[in-house]
Amino acid sequence: MHVNLNSYKKLYLDTASAKLSDMTALFEKIAENQDPQAIADFHRLSHSIKSQSLVMGYTQLGLAGKILEALFRAVQKDQIKLDTNIFEIIRKTINAMSQSLIRIQSQQGELNLSHEIQSLEEHTKIRLLDP
């Protein structure tokens, strides 16, 4: 059975935009005081963005969500400490993800987020494509 995902596109865009807005607010809270609940919520939202984007066929957004999810899982486990460089890359990644959603909404297709993803990989040593 073939499912036409276009009928879900508006719902996806609405929920993804809301999740990215929530992620932005949580990120500011994390930047201030590394609040454990905000970190857990950011991890959960990253997972949701990853899953929904991949299901809808937006690979770049899905991969960006995937690396943010892995990063915040590692932060929760005290395997990675967030520093100024990582904070700046996360901020740029969230902004690029938001711009990508705007492009999708205006029928221009998603942005290539490989630069942001690679920057996060380099600064955190997390690899998306590790076996």
DSSP file (Angstrom, degrees, kcal/mol; ACC not computed):
  #  RESIDUE AA STRUCTURE BP1 BP2  ACC     N-H-->O    O-->H-N    N-H-->O    O-->H-N    TCO  KAPPA ALPHA  PHI   PSI    X-CA   Y-CA   Z-CA
    1    1 A M              0   0    0      0, 0.0     2,-0.5     0, 0.0     0, 0.0   0.000 360.0 360.0 360.0 128.6    0.0    0.0    0.0
    2    2 A H        -     0   0    0      2,-0.0     2,-0.5     0, 0.0     0, 0.0  -0.788 360.0-154.9 -94.7 130.2    1.4    3.4   -1.0
    3    3 A V        -     0   0    0     -2,-0.5     2,-0.9     3,-0.0     3,-0.1  -0.910  13.2-135.8-106.3 128.8    0.9    6.3    1.3
    4    4 A N    >   -     0   0    0     -2,-0.5     3,-1.1     1,-0.2     4,-0.2  -0.738  16.2-168.9 -83.8 106.4    0.9    9.8   -0.1
    5    5 A L  G >> S+     0   0    0     -2,-0.9     3,-1.5     1,-0.2     4,-0.6   0.651  74.2  80.9 -72.9 -14.4    3.0   11.8    2.4
    6    6 A N  G >4 S+     0   0    0      1,-0.3     3,-0.9     2,-0.2     4,-0.5   0.834  84.9  60.4 -60.4 -30.9    2.0   15.1    0.8
    7    7 A S  G <4 S+     0   0    0     -3,-1.1    -1,-0.3     1,-0.2     4,-0.3   0.714 107.9  45.1 -69.6 -17.6   -1.2   14.9    2.8
    8    8 A Y  G <> S+     0   0    0     -3,-1.5     4,-2.8    -4,-0.2    -1,-0.2   0.462  87.0  94.2 -99.2  -4.5    0.9   14.9    6.0
    9    9 A K  H <X S+     0   0    0     -3,-0.9     4,-3.0    -4,-0.6     5,-0.2   0.901  84.4  47.7 -60.1 -45.7    3.3   17.7    4.9
   10   10 A K  H  > S+     0   0    0     -4,-0.5     4,-2.6     2,-0.2    -1,-0.2   0.921 113.5  48.3 -63.1 -43.2    1.4   20.6    6.5
   11   11 A L  H  > S+     0   0    0     -4,-0.3     4,-2.7     2,-0.2     5,-0.3   0.927 112.7  49.4 -61.0 -44.5    1.1   18.6    9.8
   12   12 A Y  H  X S+     0   0    0     -4,-2.8     4,-3.2     1,-0.2     5,-0.3   0.951 111.8  47.6 -58.6 -50.5    4.8   17.9    9.6
   13   13 A L  H  X S+     0   0    0     -4,-3.0     4,-2.1     1,-0.2    -2,-0.2   0.893 113.5  48.2 -60.5 -41.1    5.7   21.5    9.0
   14   14 A D  H  X S+     0   0    0     -4,-2.6     4,-2.0    -5,-0.2    -1,-0.2   0.945 117.1  40.3 -65.0 -48.3    3.5   22.7   11.8
   15   15 A T  H  X S+     0   0    0     -4,-2.7     4,-2.5     2,-0.2    -2,-0.2   0.895 115.7  50.6 -71.6 -38.1    4.8   20.2   14.4
   16   16 A A  H  X S+     0   0    0     -4,-3.2     4,-2.6    -5,-0.3     5,-0.2   0.907 110.7  50.0 -65.5 -40.4    8.5   20.5   13.3
   17   17 A S  H  X S+     0   0    0     -4,-2.1     4,-2.1    -5,-0.3    -1,-0.2   0.917 112.1  47.6 -62.6 -43.1    8.3   24.3   13.5
   18   18 A A  H  X S+     0   0    0     -4,-2.0     4,-2.4     2,-0.2    -2,-0.2   0.911 112.1  49.7 -64.4 -41.8    6.8   24.1   17.0
   19   19 A K  H  X S+     0   0    0     -4,-2.5     4,-2.6     1,-0.2    -2,-0.2   0.908 111.0  48.8 -64.7 -41.7    9.5   21.6   18.0
   20   20 A L  H  X S+     0   0    0     -4,-2.6     4,-2.2     2,-0.2    -1,-0.2   0.870 110.3  51.9 -66.4 -35.5   12.3   23.7   16.7
   21   21 A S  H  X S+     0   0    0     -4,-2.1     4,-2.0     2,-0.2    -2,-0.2   0.926 111.6  46.5 -64.0 -44.1   10.8   26.7   18.5
   22   22 A D  H  X S+     0   0    0     -4,-2.4     4,-2.6     1,-0.2    -2,-0.2   0.892 110.6  53.5 -63.5 -39.8   10.8   24.7   21.7
   23   23 A M  H  X S+     0   0    0     -4,-2.6     4,-2.8     1,-0.2    -1,-0.2   0.893 106.5  52.7 -62.7 -39.6   14.3   23.5   21.1
   24   24 A T  H  X S+     0   0    0     -4,-2.2     4,-1.8     2,-0.2    -1,-0.2   0.932 111.2  45.8 -61.7 -46.2   15.5   27.2   20.7
   25   25 A A  H  X S+     0   0    0     -4,-2.0     4,-1.6     1,-0.2    -2,-0.2   0.914 114.9  47.5 -63.6 -43.1   13.9   28.1   24.0
   26   26 A L  H  X S+     0   0    0     -4,-2.6     4,-2.7     1,-0.2    -2,-0.2   0.890 107.7  56.5 -65.1 -39.0   15.4   25.0   25.7
   27   27 A F  H  X S+     0   0    0     -4,-2.8     4,-2.7     1,-0.2    -1,-0.2   0.899 105.0  51.3 -61.1 -40.4   18.8   25.7   24.2
   28   28 A E  H  X S+     0   0    0     -4,-1.8     4,-1.5     2,-0.2    -1,-0.2   0.896 111.0  48.8 -62.9 -39.2   18.9   29.2   25.7
   29   29 A K  H  X S+     0   0    0     -4,-1.6     4,-2.2     2,-0.2     6,-0.5   0.902 112.0  48.7 -65.9 -41.5   18.1   27.6   29.1
   30   30 A I  H  X S+     0   0    0     -4,-2.7     4,-2.5     1,-0.2    -2,-0.2   0.898 108.4  54.0 -65.1 -40.8   20.8   25.0   28.6
   31   31 A A  H  < S+     0   0    0     -4,-2.7    -1,-0.2    -5,-0.2    -2,-0.2   0.837 110.5  48.5 -63.2 -32.4   23.3   27.7   27.6
   32   32 A E  H  < S-     0   0    0     -4,-1.5    -2,-0.2    -5,-0.2    -1,-0.2   0.937 139.3 -11.7 -72.8 -48.2   22.5   29.6   30.9
   33   33 A N  H  < S-     0   0    0     -4,-2.2    -3,-0.2    -5,-0.1    -2,-0.2   0.314  80.3-114.8-145.3  12.1   22.8   26.8   33.4
   34   34 A Q     <  -     0   0    0     -4,-2.5    -4,-0.2    -5,-0.3    -3,-0.1   0.882  41.6-161.5  52.4  42.4   23.0   23.3   31.8
   35   35 A D     >  -     0   0    0     -6,-0.5     4,-2.3     1,-0.1    -1,-0.2  -0.369  13.6-142.8 -58.5 121.8   19.6   22.4   33.4
   36   36 A P  H  > S+     0   0    0      0, 0.0     4,-2.2     0, 0.0    -1,-0.1   0.851  99.5  50.5 -59.4 -36.8   19.3   18.6   33.3
   37   37 A Q  H  > S+     0   0    0      2,-0.2     4,-2.5     1,-0.2     5,-0.2   0.903 110.3  49.6 -69.0 -39.4   15.5   18.7   32.6
   38   38 A A  H  > S+     0   0    0      2,-0.2     4,-2.5     1,-0.2    -1,-0.2   0.886 110.6  51.1 -64.6 -38.0   16.1   21.1   29.6
   39   39 A I  H  X S+     0   0    0     -4,-2.3     4,-2.3     2,-0.2    -2,-0.2   0.919 111.2  47.5 -64.0 -44.0   18.8   18.8   28.3
   40   40 A A  H  X S+     0   0    0     -4,-2.2     4,-2.2     2,-0.2    -2,-0.2   0.904 113.3  48.0 -63.6 -42.1   16.5   15.8   28.6
   41   41 A D  H  X S+     0   0    0     -4,-2.5     4,-2.5     2,-0.2    -2,-0.2   0.893 110.5  51.2 -66.9 -39.5   13.7   17.7   26.8
   42   42 A F  H  X S+     0   0    0     -4,-2.5     4,-2.5     2,-0.2    -2,-0.2   0.913 109.3  51.4 -62.7 -42.4   16.1   18.9   24.1
   43   43 A H  H  X S+     0   0    0     -4,-2.3     4,-2.0     2,-0.2    -2,-0.2   0.926 110.8  48.2 -58.6 -46.3   17.2   15.3   23.5
   44   44 A R  H  X S+     0   0    0     -4,-2.2     4,-2.1     1,-0.2    -2,-0.2   0.914 112.3  48.0 -62.9 -44.3   13.5   14.1   23.2
   45   45 A L  H  X S+     0   0    0     -4,-2.5     4,-2.7     1,-0.2    -1,-0.2   0.881 109.2  53.5 -66.5 -37.4   12.7   16.9   20.8
   46   46 A S  H  X S+     0   0    0     -4,-2.5     4,-2.5     1,-0.2    23,-0.2   0.906 108.6  50.6 -60.9 -41.6   15.8   16.1   18.7
   47   47 A H  H  X S+     0   0    0     -4,-2.0     4,-2.6     2,-0.2    -2,-0.2   0.919 110.9  48.5 -61.4 -44.7   14.6   12.5   18.5
   48   48 A S  H  X S+     0   0    0     -4,-2.1     4,-2.8     2,-0.2     5,-0.3   0.926 111.9  47.9 -63.0 -45.9   11.2   13.6   17.4
   49   49 A I  H  X S+     0   0    0     -4,-2.7     4,-2.4     2,-0.2     5,-0.3   0.923 112.7  50.4 -60.3 -44.6   12.5   15.9   14.7
   50   50 A K  H  X S+     0   0    0     -4,-2.5     4,-2.4    -5,-0.2     5,-0.2   0.958 114.5  42.5 -57.1 -53.5   14.9   13.2   13.5
   51   51 A S  H  X S+     0   0    0     -4,-2.6     4,-2.2     1,-0.2    -2,-0.2   0.933 116.6  45.4 -63.6 -49.1   12.1   10.6   13.2
   52   52 A Q  H  X S+     0   0    0     -4,-2.8     4,-1.9    -5,-0.2    -1,-0.2   0.898 114.0  49.6 -64.1 -40.3    9.5   12.8   11.6
   53   53 A S  H  X>S+     0   0    0     -4,-2.4     5,-2.8    -5,-0.3     4,-0.6   0.920 111.3  48.2 -65.9 -43.6   11.9   14.3    9.1
   54   54 A L  H ><5S+     0   0    0     -4,-2.4     3,-0.8    -5,-0.3    -1,-0.2   0.900 110.5  51.7 -65.2 -39.7   13.2   10.9    8.0
   55   55 A V  H 3<5S+     0   0    0     -4,-2.2    -1,-0.2     1,-0.2    -2,-0.2   0.892 110.9  48.5 -61.9 -38.8    9.7    9.5    7.6
   56   56 A M  H 3<5S-     0   0    0     -4,-1.9    -1,-0.2    -5,-0.2    -2,-0.2   0.545 121.0-109.2 -80.4  -6.4    8.8   12.5    5.5
   57   57 A G  T <<5S+     0   0    0     -3,-0.8     2,-1.3    -4,-0.6    -3,-0.2   0.606  75.6 134.7  91.4  11.6   11.9   12.1    3.3
   58   58 A Y     >< +     0   0    0     -5,-2.8     4,-2.2     1,-0.2    -1,-0.2  -0.698  26.0 173.8 -96.0  83.8   13.8   15.2    4.6
   59   59 A T  H  > S+     0   0    0     -2,-1.3     4,-2.9     1,-0.2     5,-0.2   0.868  70.7  52.9 -62.9 -43.4   17.1   13.5    5.1
   60   60 A Q  H  > S+     0   0    0      1,-0.2     4,-2.3     2,-0.2    -1,-0.2   0.926 112.7  44.5 -62.7 -44.8   19.2   16.6    5.9
   61   61 A L  H  > S+     0   0    0      2,-0.2     4,-2.4     1,-0.2    -1,-0.2   0.893 113.5  52.5 -64.2 -38.9   16.8   17.6    8.7
   62   62 A G  H  X S+     0   0    0     -4,-2.2     4,-2.1     2,-0.2    -2,-0.2   0.910 110.4  46.4 -63.2 -42.9   16.7   14.0    9.9
   63   63 A L  H  X S+     0   0    0     -4,-2.9     4,-2.4     2,-0.2     5,-0.2   0.876 111.2  51.8 -69.0 -37.2   20.5   13.7   10.1
   64   64 A A  H  X S+     0   0    0     -4,-2.3     4,-2.1    -5,-0.2    -2,-0.2   0.926 112.1  46.8 -63.6 -43.1   20.7   17.1   11.9
   65   65 A G  H  X S+     0   0    0     -4,-2.4     4,-2.5     1,-0.2    -2,-0.2   0.881 110.3  54.8 -63.0 -37.6   18.2   15.8   14.4
   66   66 A K  H  X S+     0   0    0     -4,-2.1     4,-2.5     2,-0.2    -2,-0.2   0.912 109.4  44.6 -64.6 -43.5   20.0   12.6   14.7
   67   67 A I  H  X S+     0   0    0     -4,-2.4     4,-2.6     2,-0.2    -1,-0.2   0.887 113.8  50.1 -71.9 -35.2   23.4   14.2   15.6
   68   68 A L  H  X S+     0   0    0     -4,-2.1     4,-2.6    -5,-0.2     5,-0.2   0.906 111.0  50.5 -65.2 -39.3   21.7   16.6   18.1
   69   69 A E  H  X S+     0   0    0     -4,-2.5     4,-1.9   -23,-0.2    -2,-0.2   0.941 113.0  45.2 -61.4 -47.5   19.9   13.6   19.6
   70   70 A A  H  X S+     0   0    0     -4,-2.5     4,-2.2     1,-0.2    -2,-0.2   0.894 112.8  52.1 -64.1 -40.1   23.2   11.7   19.9
   71   71 A L  H  X S+     0   0    0     -4,-2.6     4,-2.1     1,-0.2    -2,-0.2   0.939 112.1  43.7 -62.1 -48.0   25.0   14.8   21.3
   72   72 A F  H  X S+     0   0    0     -4,-2.6     4,-2.0     2,-0.2    -1,-0.2   0.766 110.3  55.9 -74.9 -23.1   22.4   15.4   24.0
   73   73 A R  H  X S+     0   0    0     -4,-1.9     4,-1.5    -5,-0.2    -1,-0.2   0.918 109.9  47.1 -65.9 -43.4   22.3   11.7   24.9
   74   74 A A  H  <>S+     0   0    0     -4,-2.2     5,-3.0     2,-0.2     6,-1.0   0.861 110.4  52.2 -65.9 -36.2   26.1   11.9   25.4
   75   75 A V  H ><5S+     0   0    0     -4,-2.1     3,-1.6     1,-0.2    -1,-0.2   0.919 107.4  52.5 -64.8 -43.0   25.7   15.1   27.5
   76   76 A Q  H 3<5S+     0   0    0     -4,-2.0    -1,-0.2     1,-0.3    -2,-0.2   0.850 110.8  47.5 -60.4 -33.9   23.1   13.3   29.7
   77   77 A K  T 3<5S-     0   0    0     -4,-1.5    -1,-0.3    -5,-0.1    -2,-0.2   0.320 114.8-117.7 -89.4   8.1   25.6   10.5   30.3
   78   78 A D  T < 5S+     0   0    0     -3,-1.6    -3,-0.2     2,-0.2    -2,-0.1   0.786  82.0 122.2  58.2  30.4   28.4   13.0   31.1
   79   79 A Q  S   <S+     0   0    0     -5,-3.0     2,-0.4     1,-0.2    -4,-0.2   0.683  73.9  34.0 -90.0 -21.8   30.4   11.7   28.1
   80   80 A I        -     0   0    0     -6,-1.0     2,-0.5    -9,-0.1    -1,-0.2  -0.999  69.7-150.2-135.6 136.6   30.5   15.2   26.5
   81   81 A K        -     0   0    0     -2,-0.4     2,-0.4    -3,-0.1    -6,-0.0  -0.909  24.5-124.5-103.3 132.1   30.8   18.6   28.1
   82   82 A L        +     0   0    0     -2,-0.5     2,-0.2     4,-0.1    42,-0.0  -0.606  35.4 179.0 -76.4 129.8   29.2   21.5   26.2
   83   83 A D     >  -     0   0    0     -2,-0.4     4,-2.7     1,-0.0     5,-0.2  -0.681  45.3 -88.7-122.4-179.8   31.7   24.3   25.5
   84   84 A T  H  > S+     0   0    0      1,-0.2     4,-2.2    -2,-0.2     5,-0.2   0.877 124.3  51.0 -60.2 -40.6   31.4   27.6   23.7
   85   85 A N  H  > S+     0   0    0      2,-0.2     4,-2.1     1,-0.2    -1,-0.2   0.933 112.1  45.9 -63.4 -45.7   32.3   26.2   20.3
   86   86 A I  H  > S+     0   0    0      1,-0.2     4,-2.7     2,-0.2     5,-0.2   0.910 110.7  54.1 -65.3 -41.0   29.7   23.4   20.6
   87   87 A F  H  X S+     0   0    0     -4,-2.7     4,-2.5     1,-0.2    -1,-0.2   0.921 109.0  48.7 -57.4 -44.1   27.1   25.9   21.8
   88   88 A E  H  X S+     0   0    0     -4,-2.2     4,-2.3     1,-0.2    -1,-0.2   0.897 111.9  48.3 -65.3 -40.0   27.7   28.1   18.7
   89   89 A I  H  X S+     0   0    0     -4,-2.1     4,-2.5     2,-0.2    -1,-0.2   0.908 111.2  50.5 -67.3 -41.1   27.5   25.2   16.3
   90   90 A I  H  X S+     0   0    0     -4,-2.7     4,-2.8     2,-0.2     5,-0.2   0.932 110.1  50.6 -60.9 -45.0   24.3   24.0   17.9
   91   91 A R  H  X S+     0   0    0     -4,-2.5     4,-2.2     1,-0.2    -2,-0.2   0.928 112.3  46.3 -58.8 -46.0   22.8   27.5   17.6
   92   92 A K  H  X S+     0   0    0     -4,-2.3     4,-2.5     1,-0.2    -1,-0.2   0.875 111.8  52.4 -64.4 -37.1   23.8   27.6   13.9
   93   93 A T  H  X S+     0   0    0     -4,-2.5     4,-2.6     2,-0.2    -2,-0.2   0.931 109.3  47.8 -65.5 -46.2   22.4   24.1   13.4
   94   94 A I  H  X S+     0   0    0     -4,-2.8     4,-2.2     2,-0.2    -2,-0.2   0.916 113.3  49.1 -61.4 -42.8   19.0   25.0   14.9
   95   95 A N  H  X S+     0   0    0     -4,-2.2     4,-2.4    -5,-0.2    -2,-0.2   0.916 111.7  48.3 -62.6 -43.2   18.9   28.2   12.8
   96   96 A A  H  X S+     0   0    0     -4,-2.5     4,-2.2     1,-0.2    -2,-0.2   0.887 109.8  52.7 -65.1 -38.4   19.7   26.3    9.6
   97   97 A M  H  X S+     0   0    0     -4,-2.6     4,-2.0     2,-0.2    -1,-0.2   0.908 109.5  49.2 -62.9 -41.2   17.1   23.7   10.4
   98   98 A S  H  X S+     0   0    0     -4,-2.2     4,-1.9     1,-0.2    -2,-0.2   0.912 110.8  49.6 -64.0 -42.8   14.5   26.5   10.8
   99   99 A Q  H  X S+     0   0    0     -4,-2.4     4,-2.2     1,-0.2    -1,-0.2   0.870 107.9  54.9 -63.2 -36.3   15.6   28.0    7.5
  100  100 A S  H  X S+     0   0    0     -4,-2.2     4,-2.5     2,-0.2    -1,-0.2   0.908 106.0  50.9 -63.9 -42.0   15.2   24.6    5.9
  101  101 A L  H  X S+     0   0    0     -4,-2.0     4,-2.6     1,-0.2    -1,-0.2   0.900 108.6  52.1 -62.3 -39.5   11.7   24.3    7.1
  102  102 A I  H  X S+     0   0    0     -4,-1.9     4,-1.7     1,-0.2    -1,-0.2   0.914 110.2  48.7 -62.4 -42.4   10.9   27.7    5.7
  103  103 A R  H  <>S+     0   0    0     -4,-2.2     5,-3.1     2,-0.2     6,-0.7   0.900 111.0  50.0 -64.1 -40.9   12.3   26.6    2.3
  104  104 A I  H ><5S+     0   0    0     -4,-2.5     3,-1.7     4,-0.2    -2,-0.2   0.928 109.1  52.2 -62.6 -43.7   10.3   23.3    2.4
  105  105 A Q  H 3<5S+     0   0    0     -4,-2.6    -1,-0.2     1,-0.3    -2,-0.2   0.844 109.0  49.8 -62.1 -33.9    7.1   25.3    3.2
  106  106 A S  T 3<5S-     0   0    0     -4,-1.7    -1,-0.3    -5,-0.2    -2,-0.2   0.187 119.6-110.4 -92.9  18.5    7.8   27.6    0.2
  107  107 A Q  T < 5S+     0   0    0     -3,-1.7    -3,-0.2     1,-0.1    -2,-0.1   0.711  87.4 117.4  66.1  24.2    8.3   24.5   -2.1
  108  108 A Q  S   <S-     0   0    0     -5,-3.1    -4,-0.2     1,-0.2    -5,-0.1   0.500  74.5-118.0 -98.3  -4.7   12.1   25.1   -2.5
  109  109 A G        -     0   0    0     -6,-0.7    -1,-0.2    -5,-0.2    -3,-0.1   0.028  41.4 -54.4  85.1 161.5   13.2   21.9   -0.9
  110  110 A E        -     0   0    0     -7,-0.1     2,-0.1     1,-0.1   -10,-0.1  -0.301  56.0-107.6 -75.3 157.3   15.3   21.4    2.2
  111  111 A L        -     0   0    0    -15,-0.2     2,-0.8   -14,-0.1    -1,-0.1  -0.418  31.9-106.6 -75.5 155.0   18.7   23.0    2.8
  112  112 A N        -     0   0    0      1,-0.1     3,-0.3    -2,-0.1     4,-0.2  -0.788  37.6-179.8 -80.5 113.5   21.9   21.0    2.7
  113  113 A L     >  +     0   0    0     -2,-0.8     4,-2.5     1,-0.2     5,-0.2   0.153  45.7 113.2-101.8  16.6   22.9   20.8    6.4
  114  114 A S  H  > S+     0   0    0      1,-0.2     4,-3.0     2,-0.2     5,-0.2   0.839  73.0  56.7 -62.8 -32.5   26.1   18.8    5.9
  115  115 A H  H  > S+     0   0    0     -3,-0.3     4,-2.3     2,-0.2    -1,-0.2   0.946 111.0  42.7 -63.1 -46.8   28.3   21.7    7.0
  116  116 A E  H  > S+     0   0    0      2,-0.2     4,-2.2     1,-0.2    -2,-0.2   0.912 115.7  49.3 -64.8 -42.6   26.5   22.0   10.3
  117  117 A I  H  X S+     0   0    0     -4,-2.5     4,-2.4     1,-0.2    -2,-0.2   0.927 112.3  47.6 -63.0 -45.6   26.4   18.2   10.8
  118  118 A Q  H  X S+     0   0    0     -4,-3.0     4,-2.8     1,-0.2    -1,-0.2   0.885 109.7  53.7 -64.7 -38.3   30.2   17.9    9.9
  119  119 A S  H  X S+     0   0    0     -4,-2.3     4,-2.2    -5,-0.2    -1,-0.2   0.920 110.2  46.9 -62.0 -43.0   31.0   20.7   12.4
  120  120 A L  H  X S+     0   0    0     -4,-2.2     4,-1.7     2,-0.2     6,-0.5   0.910 112.0  51.0 -64.9 -41.0   29.1   18.9   15.1
  121  121 A E  H  X S+     0   0    0     -4,-2.4     4,-2.2     1,-0.2     5,-0.3   0.937 112.1  46.9 -59.9 -46.3   30.9   15.7   14.3
  122  122 A E  H  < S+     0   0    0     -4,-2.8    -2,-0.2     1,-0.2    -1,-0.2   0.894 117.1  41.5 -64.3 -41.1   34.3   17.3   14.3
  123  123 A H  H  < S+     0   0    0     -4,-2.2    -1,-0.2    -5,-0.2    -2,-0.2   0.673 126.5  31.7 -84.2 -17.0   33.8   19.1   17.6
  124  124 A T  H  < S-     0   0    0     -4,-1.7    -2,-0.2     2,-0.2    -3,-0.2   0.580  94.5-129.7-113.6 -14.3   32.0   16.3   19.5
  125  125 A K     <  +     0   0    0     -4,-2.2     2,-0.4    -5,-0.3    -4,-0.1   0.616  61.2 140.6  68.6  14.2   33.7   13.2   17.9
  126  126 A I        -     0   0    0     -6,-0.5     2,-0.5    -5,-0.3    -1,-0.3  -0.747  37.6-158.8 -84.6 133.4   30.2   11.8   17.3
  127  127 A R    >   -     0   0    0     -2,-0.4     3,-0.7     1,-0.1    -9,-0.0  -0.964  13.8-163.0-117.8 124.5   30.0   10.0   14.0
  128  128 A L  T 3  S+     0   0    0     -2,-0.5    -1,-0.1     1,-0.2    -2,-0.0   0.828  91.6  46.4 -71.1 -31.4   26.6    9.5   12.3
  129  129 A L  T 3  S+     0   0    0      2,-0.0    -1,-0.2     0, 0.0    -2,-0.0   0.253  76.9 132.0-101.9  13.9   27.8    6.9   10.0
  130  130 A D    <         0   0    0     -3,-0.7    -4,-0.0     1,-0.2     0, 0.0  -0.377 360.0 360.0 -61.8 143.1   29.8    4.7   12.4
  131  131 A P              0   0    0      0, 0.0    -1,-0.2     0, 0.0    -3,-0.0   0.515 360.0 360.0 -67.1 360.0   29.0    1.1   12.0
